């Protein structure tokens, strides 16, 4: 369904996001990253795309990349509590709250 949506509307960020969610649920994490990055490339203010990208990068133990994605999602005001939780678990950012928004 979402692949067909992209054929008709190739700039639909939500379709790419959903393809990423599907790939992630199937443990195709590299494919998920590709879809999330495509969505973000189409709309660099797509906060949920950055958040989802961070989740997958976290799952792949790519913590530095995940931190960047979560920080971008935070700047766009996406789920601050959830993003801060991930940042705090792996980087100690919660001990330095000013770092969250840099």
C-alpha positions in Angstrom: 0.0 0.0 0.0 2.7 2.5 1.0 4.9 1.6 -1.9 2.0 2.3 -4.2 1.5 5.6 -2.4 5.1 6.6 -3.1 4.6 5.7 -6.8 1.7 8.2 -7.0 3.1 10.8 -4.6 6.9 10.4 -4.3 7.3 13.2 -1.8 4.9 11.7 0.8 7.0 11.6 4.0 4.3 9.7 5.9 4.5 6.8 3.4 8.3 6.6 3.8 7.8 6.7 7.6 5.3 3.9 7.5 7.6 1.8 5.3 10.3 2.4 7.9 8.0 1.2 10.7 7.1 -1.9 8.7 10.8 -2.7 7.9 11.6 -2.1 11.6 8.9 -4.4 12.8 10.4 -7.1 10.4 13.8 -6.4 11.9 15.1 -5.0 8.6 16.8 -2.2 10.3 19.0 -1.0 7.4 15.9 -0.7 5.3 14.1 1.2 8.0 17.0 3.6 8.2 16.8 4.1 4.5 13.1 4.9 4.6 13.4 7.3 7.6 16.3 9.1 6.0 14.3 9.5 2.8 11.4 11.0 4.8 13.8 13.4 6.6 15.4 14.4 3.3 12.0 15.4 2.0 11.1 17.4 5.1 13.9 18.3 7.5 11.3 19.3 10.1 9.7 15.8 10.2 10.2 15.3 13.9 8.8 11.8 14.1 11.2 10.7 11.3 14.2 11.8 13.4 12.7 10.1 16.5 12.1 6.8 14.5 15.6 7.0 13.0 17.1 7.4 16.5 15.2 4.3 17.7 16.6 2.2 14.9 20.1 3.5 15.4 19.8 2.8 19.1 18.8 -0.8 18.3 21.9 -1.1 16.1 24.0 0.2 19.0 24.9 3.3 16.9 24.6 5.6 19.9 26.3 8.6 18.5 24.0 8.7 15.5 21.0 8.0 17.7 21.9 10.9 20.0 22.0 13.3 16.9 18.6 12.0 15.8 17.0 12.4 19.2 18.5 15.8 19.7 17.0 16.9 16.3 13.6 15.5 17.3 13.9 17.4 20.6 14.6 20.6 18.8 11.5 20.0 16.7 9.6 19.4 20.0 8.9 15.7 19.5 8.1 13.7 22.6 10.6 15.5 24.9 10.2 13.0 27.7 10.9 10.0 25.5 13.8 11.5 23.7 15.4 12.6 27.0 15.0 9.1 28.4 17.0 7.6 25.5 19.6 10.4 25.7 19.9 10.0 29.4 20.3 6.2 29.3 23.3 6.2 27.0 25.0 9.5 27.1 24.6 11.1 30.5 23.0 14.1 28.9 20.4 14.3 31.7 23.2 15.3 34.1 23.8 18.3 31.8 20.3 19.5 30.7 21.8 22.3 28.7 23.3 19.7 26.3 19.9 18.5 25.2 19.1 21.5 23.0 22.5 22.2 21.5 
